[in-house]
Amino acid sequence: MNSTGLITAGLPIALAIIMFGLGLTLTLGDFRRIGREPKAVVVALILQLFLLPTIAFGLVKIFDLSPLLAVGVMLLAASPGGTTANLFSHLFRGDVALNITLTAINSLLAVLTIPIITNFAIAYFDAEGEVGLQFGKVMQVIVIVLVPVAVGMIVRRYSSAFAERADRPVRIFSIAVLIMVSIGSLLSERQNLAEYARQVGLVTGIFCLCSLALGYAGARLLKLGQPQAIATSMEVGIHNTTVALTIALSVLGSSEVAIPSAVYSILMYVLATAFGFVVVRNGAPVPTTRPATEQKIRNI
């Protein structure tokens, strides 16, 4: 599938640069703050590990998908939140430190959750294939997230002035990446897009919107702040389709299993962008200056 080459080759490199920029905005104090407020982490993990596979299974049954497409949707649901979630959270003023923590944790858990959920789907829907433990891909995701962020944080530690100057260019670059990836994905799939959309477009679209909405609503119901709610929404709603596509094409050897992730990789940019604008416009305003208590934390 043409979109696989685009996503696998181009997006991780761009995201590594973006993650460096995100690291420029963070200090260890941000992560200490999350340690004192673990509720946000627990909420996101429960939604992502338990509720999303349940929703995906229900949608597959309701729309009566073919066995291989059903496995593809379940594989998508089992995939961890992608590094793109950090980008969206950054753009819409979410709690990026929370996103980075969740992405790292989910990537580690995916070593177990992807094989368990996907092999269950293969057996239940009587499809063929088996998924092994994808340590290499999971480690690749972690490296893309953690290494550039760590470098960015080190740079900020020793040159806060440079970090502040780089913030705006990184945001502009982030928006440019979103536009290029969205247009590139659409162009690369123009011959097959109509058929793919007909098969799983509605299912993946509903799944994406449910994921985004549940992430946001769950956080707000538990009295978490707007930045934490946005971060949770993006982490739960944006999946690492690179991992799902790689497993479908390389491990299972099935382009049909890859179709849901390919369609989702296009839809999620559009839907997450629209959702982000809606919640930012209608939600509680995010302060442009940090509270004094947080300023003290950041100075640690």
Buried (B, 14 or more C-beta within 10 A) or exposed (E): BBBBEBBBEBBBEBBBEBBBBBBBBBBEBBBEBBEEEEEBBEBBBEBBBEBBBEBBBEBBEEBEBBBBBBBBBBBBBBBBBBBBBBBBBBBBBBBBBBBBBBBBBBBBBBBEBBBEBBBBBBEBBEBEBEBEEBEEBBEBBBEBBBBBBBBBBEBBEEEEEEBEEBBEEBBEBBEEBBEBBBEBBBEBBEEBBEEBBEBBBEBBBBBBBBBBBBBBBBBBEBEBBBBBBBBBBBBBBBBBBBBBBBBBBEBBEBBBBBBBBBBBBBBBBBBBBEBBEEBBEEBEEBEEEEEEEBEEBBEE
